[in-house]
Amino acid sequence: MSITGQQIRTARAALNWSVKDLSDATGVGTATIVRYELAEAAVPKSRKSNLEILRTCFEAAGIEFIGAPDDAPGLRFHPLNPSTYPE
């Protein structure tokens, strides 16, 4: 499933993460994240699986990507078990 730049920006904002926070959590470069967030439609697939890395990180933080880039893309928030929060 593809995700949009707006979904990435919104997920990051919902978690109150900066681009640097997301980069540190995933190993994806800040310039790459900014480029993805500026994409108007679906973010092009990358050769290094960066989109899958970002998706996995957000999903671990309780964010679910819903819809499709051309049909009501959005997010669903799932509360995490407090015992899984980092200390």
Buried (B, 14 or more C-beta within 10 A) or exposed (E): EBBBBBBBBBBBEBBEBEBEEBBEBBEBEEEBBBBBBEBEEBBEEBEEEBBEBBBEBBEEBBBEBEBEBEEEBEBEEEEEEEEEEEE
